[in-house]
Amino acid sequence: MVQFNNQKKLFGNEWLSKARNTNLESNCYARNIIEKIDTSGQVYLNNIILLFDEFPANPKDKNKLRTQLECFDNTAHLGGVNELTLWDLMRSKGIKINPEPTAKEPRPDFKLTNPDCFVEVSTLNPSKVDTLNLNNGNGVELCHDETIKRIVKKITDEKLKQISYANTKNKPAVLVLFDYTAWSGFGTEFFYELRNFLFDKNQCGFNELPIELSAIVYLERYVQDGQIKWNSNSWAVYYNPMAKYPLPFSFPFLKQFSLSQ
């Protein structure tokens, strides 16, 4: 096992002390880490630290990422981990990927080469209703329609400015969705449900989405014994047939979905 280095700035002694002495919620990732700091918790931190040390962002943006990773809020932390793991995944597949420097106007998270495009990373967390039910020990209804509605809202409301930025550079815009909803990872094959919605013969779901969006990439990631794992069986990319700047067929390691398929 790689030994944890307390001298590292990320997840160092100050963070560990704060995590140990804060009344964290039962579902907080940091609480789980502290409870297992001698085993899987330590392994998890080491993995994030190694990726963070190699991440090629400028000092200002890297400091922001450090703050995000160390935040006790699960959503903020996962957002930072998603950026790191996507960057690591793409480079492992031979795709040149660099973080896009932040600016006054909203920008996507990454610039890719081959395929030449911009990428914005987003997270599908459990809905408020599902979270409440889970916290109360109740069951969660399997409802793909609700998840799809949240995806549409995320693209049209939350991420439109980042997506539109790519088009100002005459480049395709890709939204990468990390799925952490209550039913993700349970073999429900939501990626097929998303395909059916986006390419429905009677009412193509892409009609509800902006033409600035060139493609959606769907990913599932999980942690097992502190190690970051991928559910590659559910990986998929969906190409917008009405995109202003179409994305050429790319990412051969993903399931490919288009209007002709």
Summary of the structure (lengths in Angstrom):
residues: 261
radius of gyration: 18.8
end to end distance: 45.2
largest distance: 58.7
contacts: 770
relative contact order: 0.11
helix: 42%
strand: 16%
